[in-house]
Amino acid sequence: MRFVLFYHSLISDWNHGNAHFLRGVMRELQKRGHDCAALEPADSWSRANLVAEQGEGAISAFRAAFPTLKTTIYDEDFDHEAALEEADVVVVHEWTDAALVGRIGRARRLGAFTLLFHDTHHRAVTQESDISGLPLGDYDGVLAFGEAIRQLYLKAGWAGQVFTWHEAADVELFRPRSDVARDGDLVWIGNWGDEERSRELHEFLIDPARALGLHGDVFGVRYPAGAVDAIEAAGLRYRGWIANAEAAARYSRYRVTLHVPRRPYVEALPGIPTIRVFEALACGIPLISAPWDDCEGLFRPGVDFLIARSGDEMKRLLFDVLWEPRAAMDLARSGLETILARHTCAHRATELEDILARMRSGAKRPQEAAL
């Protein structure tokens, strides 16, 4: 089949974690003989920030890391209808401009392709009008990256068919590495941005690191000066942006990592982890999470990773993991086991193929159960 994928960016993962999953799924689809074409807008804020901060070399690095992945950058004069002519499946990401969402929907009326909308953000809760106003009437279905998002679409009547389609780890990149040297105790890879977890990052990352005298690194973007000062005062190093293709080797350099979810997911959208949980566990590094409700049963909390209910508990669990090597090894092994059994991009490619097969067979069930 020919897949045409409209996403904010395939090239850039600057504050754009959805690119991680898109790249992995595209590679899996290509392995299965599918033709995949990605399209991204000329005014992509992620790619613009990446180039402004890192230069054109970051784009060259992407092409070197993912040589089989191709993307077309479109502007306002681009002929989208022509790009859709030979498509079998079209997937439109929720960051796509609303006018283009509608234009692609109208093209579906005359086309033979299956049209899916892909929601990978919390805006259905935090900016409901942005999502509720999207013209999705011509779309065949919605891919929601968590059951809570799926239920929102169904309850609001925004779509008839909604499927839960979680993110996952690209295990071609994210795997245990024994060929790299240890570089510290703790690593955190994540963005600051939007004050959605500022308090939590202080409580579960910065304060425990300072109290335990840990050494390690923090990677990510959109960190204000005050946050950088606090990180470095705690004995950690702020290292700025890191390409996702390089993050895999980074995890293997440290003894533990953390999951600190953004507040909207904790309070309104339980069951949806950041993609970094999948990626970190795939690398075989012990992970400790700030409070998070795995209500969909994606993992085995307490077995695949530990949960700290408070900053004090985070200190205790970090101490246990860092100074009890056998327990740390068991934790890492269990997390990797669950990823390989359930949460790779290969699993998600299979799920997508299954969704498409059932849709095309006419087995359309508006209350489709989550996969």
C-alpha positions in Angstrom: 0.0 0.0 0.0 1.0 3.6 -0.5 0.9 5.7 2.7 0.8 9.5 2.6 1.5 11.0 6.0 0.8 14.7 6.8 2.8 15.5 10.0 4.2 18.6 11.6 7.7 17.3 10.8 9.5 14.1 10.1 12.9 15.9 9.9 12.8 17.7 13.2 12.3 16.3 16.7 13.0 19.7 18.4 10.2 19.8 21.0 8.4 17.4 18.8 8.4 13.9 20.2 5.8 12.7 17.7 8.6 12.5 15.1 10.2 9.7 17.1 7.2 7.4 16.6 6.5 8.5 13.0 10.0 7.6 12.0 9.9 4.2 13.6 6.5 3.3 12.2 7.5 4.4 8.7 10.6 2.2 8.8 8.5 -0.8 9.9 5.9 -0.2 7.1 8.7 0.1 4.6 10.1 -3.3 5.8 6.8 -4.8 4.9 6.9 -3.5 1.4 4.7 -0.5 1.8 5.5 2.8 0.1 5.6 5.7 2.6 5.7 9.4 1.7 5.7 12.1 4.5 4.7 15.7 3.9 5.5 18.6 6.3 4.8 22.3 6.1 7.3 24.9 5.1 6.5 26.9 8.2 7.1 24.0 10.7 7.9 25.6 14.0 9.9 22.6 15.1 12.1 22.5 12.1 12.6 26.3 12.2 13.7 26.2 15.8 16.0 23.2 15.1 17.8 25.0 12.3 18.0 28.3 14.2 19.5 26.6 17.2 21.6 23.8 15.6 22.1 24.9 12.0 21.6 23.0 8.8 23.9 20.2 10.0 21.1 18.9 12.1 19.0 18.2 9.0 22.0 16.5 7.4 22.4 14.4 10.5 18.7 13.3 10.3 19.1 12.2 6.7 22.2 10.2 7.6 20.5 8.5 10.5 17.3 7.7 8.5 18.4 7.3 4.9 15.2 5.5 3.8 12.8 8.1 5.1 11.7 10.7 2.6 9.7 13.9 3.2 8.3 16.6 1.0 8.2 20.2 2.4 5.0 21.9 1.1 4.1 25.5 0.9 0.8 27.3 0.2 1.0 26.6 -3.6 1.6 22.8 -3.2 -0.9 20.6 -5.1 -2.1 18.3 -2.3 -4.7 16.7 -4.4 -2.1 15.5 -6.8 -0.1 14.1 -3.9 -3.1 12.1 -2.9 -3.9 10.6 -6.3 -2.2 7.2 -5.8 -2.6 7.0 -2.0 -4.2 4.0 -0.4 -3.9 5.4 3.2 -3.7 9.0 4.3 -2.9 9.9 7.9 -3.2 13.5 9.0 -1.6 14.6 12.3 -3.4 16.9 14.7 -0.8 19.7 14.3 -1.9 20.1 10.7 -3.5 23.4 9.8 -7.3 23.2 10.1 -7.8 24.5 6.6 -5.7 21.7 5.2 -7.4 19.1 7.4 -10.6 20.1 5.7 -9.1 20.2 2.2 -7.8 16.7 2.6 -11.2 15.6 3.8 -12.9 17.0 0.7 -10.4 15.2 -1.5 -11.5 12.0 0.3 -14.9 12.4 -1.2 -13.5 11.7 -4.7 -10.6 9.4 -3.7 -10.4 5.7 -2.9 -8.0 6.0 0.0 -8.7 5.5 3.7 -8.4 8.7 5.6 -7.3 8.8 9.3 -6.7 11.6 11.7 -3.9 11.0 14.3 -4.2 12.8 17.7 -1.0 12.7 19.8 -1.5 15.6 22.2 -3.5 16.8 25.2 -5.2 19.7 23.3 -8.5 17.7 23.2 -8.6 18.7 26.9 -6.4 21.8 27.3 -7.5 23.5 24.0 -10.7 21.8 23.2 -11.9 24.3 20.7 -8.8 23.6 18.5 -9.9 20.0 18.2 -13.6 20.3 18.3 -13.5 22.8 15.4 -11.6 20.5 13.1 -13.6 19.4 10.0 -13.4 15.6 10.4 -16.7 14.7 8.9 -15.1 13.1 5.8 -12.5 11.1 7.8 -12.9 7.4 8.1 -11.5 7.3 11.6 -9.2 8.6 14.3 -6.1 7.2 15.7 -5.8 8.3 19.4 -2.6 7.8 21.3 -4.5 6.8 24.5 -7.8 5.4 25.6 -8.7 8.6 27.4 -8.4 10.5 24.1 -10.4 7.9 22.3 -13.2 8.3 24.8 -13.2 12.1 24.5 -13.7 11.9 20.7 -16.6 9.4 21.1 -18.3 11.2 23.9 -18.1 14.6 22.1 -19.2 13.1 18.8 -16.1 14.4 16.9 -15.7 11.0 15.1 -17.6 7.8 14.7 -14.6 5.4 14.6 -11.8 6.0 17.0 -9.0 3.5 17.7 -6.5 3.6 20.5 -3.0 3.5 18.9 -0.3 4.1 21.5 3.2 5.2 20.7 6.1 2.7 21.0 9.8 2.3 20.9 11.8 2.2 17.7 14.0 -0.7 18.8 16.3 -0.4 15.8 17.6 2.7 17.7 16.6 2.0 21.3 18.3 -1.1 22.5 20.7 -2.0 25.3 24.3 -0.9 24.5 27.4 -2.5 26.0 29.8 -0.5 23.9 29.6 2.8 25.7 31.2 3.9 28.9 29.2 5.1 32.0 28.9 8.9 32.2 27.1 9.5 35.4 24.3 8.4 37.8 21.2 10.0 36.4 19.9 11.1 33.0 16.8 13.0 32.2 15.8 13.6 28.5 12.8 15.8 28.2 11.7 19.4 27.5 10.7 22.0 30.1 8.3 24.2 28.2 4.9 25.6 29.0 5.1 25.3 32.8 3.2 22.0 32.5 5.6 20.1 34.9 7.9 22.8 36.3 6.9 22.1 39.9 7.2 18.3 39.3 10.7 18.6 37.8 11.9 20.4 40.9 10.3 17.9 43.2 11.1 14.6 41.4 14.3 15.5 39.5 16.2 18.5 40.8 15.7 18.3 44.5 16.4 14.5 44.8 19.6 14.8 42.7 20.8 17.6 45.0 19.9 15.7 48.2 21.7 12.5 47.1 24.7 14.3 45.5 24.1 12.6 42.1 26.0 13.3 39.0 24.3 13.3 35.6 22.9 15.2 32.7 19.7 16.9 31.6 18.8 17.1 27.9 16.0 19.0 26.3 14.9 22.4 25.1 12.8 25.4 26.3 14.5 25.5 29.7 14.4 29.0 31.2 17.5 30.5 32.8 16.2 29.9 36.3 15.6 26.2 35.5 19.1 25.8 34.1 20.6 27.5 37.2 18.6 25.1 39.5 19.7 22.1 37.6 23.4 23.0 37.7 23.1 24.0 41.4 21.9 20.5 42.1 25.1 19.0 40.6 23.7 18.1 37.2 24.7 19.4 33.8 22.3 20.9 31.4 23.3 19.8 27.9 20.5 21.2 25.7 18.9 19.6 22.7 19.8 16.1 21.7 18.8 14.4 18.5 16.6 11.4 19.2 18.9 9.2 17.1 21.6 10.0 19.7 19.4 9.6 22.7 19.6 5.8 22.6 23.3 5.6 23.2 22.9 8.3 25.9 20.6 6.1 28.1 23.2 3.4 28.2 25.7 5.8 29.8 23.8 6.2 33.0 22.5 4.1 35.9 18.9 5.4 36.1 16.4 7.6 34.4 13.1 9.2 35.3 9.6 9.7 33.9 8.0 13.0 34.9 4.7 13.3 33.1 3.1 16.6 32.2 0.3 17.7 34.4 -2.6 17.4 31.8 -1.8 13.7 31.4 -1.8 13.1 35.1 -5.0 15.1 35.9 -7.2 14.5 32.8 -5.6 11.9 30.5 -4.4 8.9 32.6 -2.9 6.0 30.9 -0.8 7.9 28.4 3.0 7.9 29.0 5.5 10.0 27.2 7.3 8.2 24.4 10.5 8.4 26.5 9.1 5.7 28.8 9.0 3.2 25.9 12.4 4.4 24.6 14.2 4.3 27.9 12.9 0.9 28.9 13.9 -0.4 25.4 17.5 0.6 26.3 17.5 -1.5 29.4 17.9 1.3 31.9 16.1 1.3 35.3 13.3 3.9 35.3 11.5 5.6 38.2 8.3 7.5 37.5 6.6 10.4 39.3 3.0 9.7 40.0 1.2 8.3 36.9 -1.8 6.0 36.6 -1.1 3.2 34.1 -4.9 2.5 33.9 -4.6 0.8 30.5 -2.2 -1.8 31.8 0.6 -1.0 29.4 3.3 -2.0 31.9 3.7 -3.8 35.2 4.3 -0.9 37.7 6.6 -2.0 40.4 8.1 -4.6 38.1 8.9 -2.8 34.8 9.5 0.5 36.6 9.0 2.0 40.0 6.6 4.8 41.0 7.5 7.5 43.5 4.5 9.2 45.0 6.5 12.1 46.5 9.8 13.8 46.3 10.9 12.0 49.5 9.9 8.6 48.0 11.9 9.5 44.8 15.0 10.0 46.9 14.5 6.6 48.6 13.9 4.8 45.3 16.8 6.5 43.6 19.1 5.4 46.5 17.8 1.8 46.2 18.3 1.6 42.5 21.7 3.2 42.5 23.1 1.2 45.4 21.4 -2.2 44.9 22.8 -3.4 41.6 20.9 -6.7 41.5 17.5 -4.9 42.0 18.4 -2.4 39.3 19.3 -5.2 36.9 16.0 -7.0 37.6 14.1 -3.8 37.0 15.9 -3.0 33.7 15.4 -6.6 32.5 11.7 -6.6 33.2 11.1 -3.2 31.5 12.9 -4.4 28.4 11.0 -7.6 28.4 7.6 -5.8 28.3 8.8 -3.5 25.5 9.9 -6.3 23.3 6.7 -8.3 24.0 4.2 -5.5 23.4 5.5 -2.0 22.6 7.7 -1.8 19.6 7.0 0.1 16.4 6.6 -3.3 14.7 3.7 -4.0 17.1 2.1 -0.7 16.1 2.6 -1.3 12.4 0.8 -4.6 12.8 -2.0 -2.9 14.7 -2.4 -0.2 12.0 -2.5 -2.9 9.3 -5.2 -4.7 11.3 -7.3 -1.5 11.7 -7.1 -0.9 8.0 -8.0 -4.4 7.1 -11.1 -4.4 9.3 -12.2 -1.0 8.0 -11.8 -2.1 4.4 -13.7 -5.3 5.1 -16.7 -3.2 6.2 -16.4 -4.2 9.8 -16.9 -0.6 11.0 -17.7 -0.5 14.6 -18.1 3.1 16.1 -17.4 1.8 19.6 -14.3 -0.1 18.5 -12.5 -1.5 21.5 -8.9 -0.3 22.1 -6.2 -2.6 20.7 
